[in-house]
Amino acid sequence: MAEKKPEKKAEAPAAGKPVEKKPAAPPTGGGNESNLLAAAGYIVGLIAIIMYLVKKEDKFLRFHAMQSILLWVGAFVVAFVLWILSAVIGMVPVIGVLGCVFGFLGLAIWLVAVVAALYCAYKAFEGEKYELPYIGPMARKYE
């Protein structure tokens, strides 16, 4: 029969000997400067514009910066048009109530943009290249 070898037990380091430490695993997300700047670009649009112009070599940051710019510019244009329609239609006596509807739609566009920006900021901070529908493919062209 085969003889069993006794298992070696891990020995505690002797007094006076330094203990070797293994390097810690790199963080999975949120610790990178690029991730932080990409997330900040969704919250403060000016940061997105500056990072898009300055960081030419960072594709991740440029994608999120452009997506943020497109999101906020698109939301502004759509909401502005709805608010103008709201003001013009609101002056017409018969269909003035419809002006309120356009005004609330403009507000809803801003609320959707804020929620989308916060979600994208979270995803960017985690290091994920999340694409918004319609806006993401356009942003990919300019990264």
C-alpha positions in Angstrom: 0.0 0.0 0.0 1.0 3.5 -0.6 2.3 5.4 2.3 0.5 8.7 3.2 2.8 11.6 3.6 2.1 13.9 6.5 0.7 17.3 5.4 2.8 20.3 6.1 1.1 22.8 8.2 1.7 26.5 7.5 4.1 27.8 10.0 3.7 31.1 11.8 6.5 33.5 10.9 9.3 33.6 13.4 9.8 36.6 15.6 11.9 39.2 13.9 11.3 37.9 10.3 9.3 40.3 8.1 6.0 38.9 6.7 5.7 39.1 3.0 2.5 40.9 1.9 0.9 40.1 -1.4 -0.2 43.1 -3.4 -3.8 43.9 -3.2 -6.1 43.3 -6.1 -6.7 46.4 -8.2 -10.1 48.0 -7.6 -12.9 46.9 -10.0 -14.3 50.3 -10.4 -14.6 53.7 -9.0 -11.0 54.2 -8.2 -9.7 55.4 -11.5 -9.3 59.1 -12.3 -10.8 58.5 -15.7 -13.9 57.0 -14.2 -14.3 59.9 -11.8 -13.9 62.5 -14.5 -16.3 60.6 -16.8 -18.9 60.5 -14.0 -18.4 64.2 -13.1 -19.0 65.1 -16.7 -22.6 63.9 -16.5 -23.2 66.0 -13.4 -21.5 69.2 -14.5 -21.7 69.6 -18.3 -18.7 72.0 -18.4 -16.4 69.3 -17.2 -17.6 67.0 -20.0 -16.8 69.7 -22.6 -13.3 70.4 -21.1 -12.5 66.7 -20.8 -13.6 66.0 -24.4 -11.3 68.8 -25.7 -8.3 68.0 -23.4 -8.1 64.2 -23.0 -7.6 63.2 -26.6 -6.0 59.8 -25.8 -8.6 58.5 -23.3 -11.3 56.8 -25.4 -13.4 55.9 -22.3 -13.5 59.4 -21.0 -14.1 60.9 -24.5 -17.0 58.6 -25.1 -18.7 59.5 -21.8 -17.9 63.2 -22.3 -19.6 63.2 -25.7 -22.5 61.2 -24.5 -23.0 63.7 -21.7 -22.8 66.6 -24.1 -25.3 65.0 -26.5 -27.7 64.2 -23.6 -27.7 67.7 -22.2 -27.8 69.5 -25.5 -30.6 67.3 -26.7 -32.6 67.7 -23.6 -32.1 71.5 -23.7 -33.2 71.7 -27.3 -36.3 69.5 -26.9 -37.4 71.2 -23.6 -36.8 74.7 -25.0 -39.0 74.0 -28.1 -41.7 72.6 -25.8 -41.6 75.6 -23.6 -41.8 78.0 -26.6 -44.8 76.0 -27.8 -46.3 76.2 -24.4 -45.9 80.0 -24.3 -47.3 80.5 -27.8 -50.2 78.0 -27.4 -51.0 79.3 -23.9 -51.9 82.7 -25.4 -54.6 81.2 -27.6 -57.9 81.3 -25.7 -59.5 78.1 -27.0 -56.5 75.7 -26.8 -54.6 77.5 -24.0 -54.8 74.4 -21.8 -52.7 72.6 -24.3 -49.9 75.0 -23.5 -49.8 73.6 -20.0 -49.4 70.2 -21.4 -46.4 71.3 -23.5 -44.9 73.0 -20.4 -45.2 69.9 -18.3 -43.7 67.8 -21.2 -40.7 70.2 -21.2 -40.3 69.6 -17.4 -40.6 65.9 -17.9 -37.8 65.9 -20.5 -35.5 67.6 -17.9 -36.4 65.0 -15.2 -35.7 62.1 -17.6 -32.4 63.7 -18.6 -31.4 64.1 -14.9 -32.2 60.5 -14.1 -30.4 59.3 -17.2 -27.4 61.4 -16.3 -27.2 60.1 -12.8 -27.5 56.5 -14.0 -24.7 57.1 -16.6 -22.6 58.8 -14.0 -22.9 55.7 -11.8 -22.0 53.4 -14.7 -19.0 55.5 -15.7 -17.8 55.6 -12.1 -17.9 51.8 -12.0 -15.9 51.7 -15.2 -18.6 50.5 -17.5 -19.0 52.0 -21.0 -22.8 52.2 -20.9 -24.6 53.5 -24.0 -27.9 55.4 -23.9 -30.3 54.5 -26.7 -29.9 56.7 -29.7 -27.3 58.9 -28.0 -24.7 56.2 -27.3 -24.1 55.2 -31.0 -23.7 58.9 -31.9 -21.2 59.4 -29.1 -19.3 56.4 -30.2 -18.6 58.1 -33.6 -16.9 61.0 -31.9 -14.8 59.2 -29.2 
